[in-house]
């Protein structure tokens, strides 16, 4: 039984690349090759991942990979396009997730405090974090971050759009 070193697969949609590995250093190298960002994954925060697609689980199990990495290109209105890195970790039948955003050429962990502590003066970072909270249905935190973005960049159209939507979801 040989462990794979890395497999790159084309997948549909906005995904740029998909990598599998049983070695965290290889995933770090793949992130560097695919985003241009260096990152140390030894101290990242893993969250429980109950939503990992069955196809990803099957692929990881098939290759006996402990980690998978997907790089997406995200873009919202006039906010610059980000590379969004999602890592999955397999521990037996348990699955974990780590989320990163590339902002201004650096990768930042998107978690409970990752971006808001890492970049205090970047409106785009607060937009990204606000959108992440919005997707998790944590609307108070989303509003807080979009308001921080507007305090840094009063003309940020995405923050304005999201705040309007959060305050009046029916568009009335």
N, C-alpha and C positions, 0 to 999 in steps of 0.2 A: 504494500500500500504506500504509494508515494504521494507526499503532499505537493500540491501545486505551488508554484511561486507567485504567479499572477496570471490572470486571464482577463483580457479586455474584450468586451462584447458590445456590439451596436444595439441599442434599444430605442424604441420609438419615442416620440414626443420631444420634450425639452432637454432630455438627458444627454450630456455630452459623452460620458464614459461610465463604465461600470467595471469595477475591479474586485477580484477575490484574492484572499491571501490567508495564510495561517501564521503570518509574521507581521507584527505591528510596524516594524521598521520598513517593510516593503510597502505597506499602505502609506506611510509617511512619504516614501519616495514617489509613489504613484500620485499623491496629492501634489507634490512639488512639480512633477512632470506635467500634470494636467491643469494646475492653477497658477504655477509660478510662485507659490507661497510655501515657506518652510514652517512646519508645525511640529511640536513635541506632543505626541499623543499619550505619553505615559501618565499624565496627570489630568486627563479630561474627565468630565462628569458624565457617566453613563446613566441613562434613564431607562426604565422598563419600556419595552416596545411591544405593545399588544397588537399593533396594526401592520406589522411587516407582511408584505404580500406573500402569498403561498409560493409564487414563482421564484421569489428571491430565496425563500427558505429551501425550496427544492434544489435550487442551484448551489446554495452553500452546502447543503447536505451531500449533494452529488459529488462535489469536489473536496469534501471534508475541510472546507474553509472555515476558519474561526471569525474572519472579518469580511465584510463587503463594504465597498465604497461606491457611491454614486455622486457624480458632479452634475449639477443642473445649472442652467443659465436662467436667472430670474430677471424680469424687468417690469416695473410698475410705472405707468404713465410716463412722466418726464424724469423719474429717478433713474440714475445710471443703472446699467445692467450689472448684476452681481453674479458671481459664481457661488453656488450654494452647495455645500458638501454634506452629505448624509452618510454616517458610518453606522453599520450594524455589527453587533458582536453576538456570537453564538456561544452559549455555555450549556452544553447538553441540549435540552429542549427549551431552554430559557433564552429570550432574545432581548437585547439592549440596543439603545439608540444614542448617538451623539450627533449634534447638529452644528454646522459652522457656516459663517458667512464671510465671503471675501469682500473687504471694504478697503479702498485705497491701497491695494496691494498687500494687505495682511489678512490672515484668517483669524476670526474671532469666534469663540464658542458661543452659540446662542443657547442660553439656558436661563436660569433664574436671575443671574447677575452678570453674565458674560459681557454683553455688548455695552450695557449702560455704565459699567465700571471701566471698561476698556477705552471707550471713546466718549469723552465728556463734551467735546466741541464739534461733533460731526452729525449734522442733521440727517444725513442719509442712514447712519447707523441707527438712530432713533426711529426712523421710518421702518427700517428692516425689523427692528425689535418690536415695534408696534404692530406690524403686520403678523409677526410670529405670535404675539399674544392674541391678536384678533382671531387667528386660525385655531387657537386653543380655547376660544370662547371666554377669554379673560379680558373683558371689555374695559374695565376700569384701568388696568395696566396698559392696554392698548391706547386709550385716550391720553393717559399720562405721558406716554412716549411720543405720540403724535404732537401733543402740546409742547414737549421739549424740542421736537424738531422745528416747530414753527417759531419758537423763541430764538432759535439759532438761525433760521432761514424763513423769514416771514412770507416769502414768495413760493415756498415749496408746495406745488400743486397737489402732490400725492397726499401729503399730510392734511391739507385743506379738504380734499375729497373724502379721505377716510374719516376725518372728524365730522364732516357733514353727514356722512352715512351712519356713523355711530350715534349721533345725536338725533337723527331723523331717518331711521332705516326704511321708512315707507316713501321717502322723497316728497313729503307733503309740505 
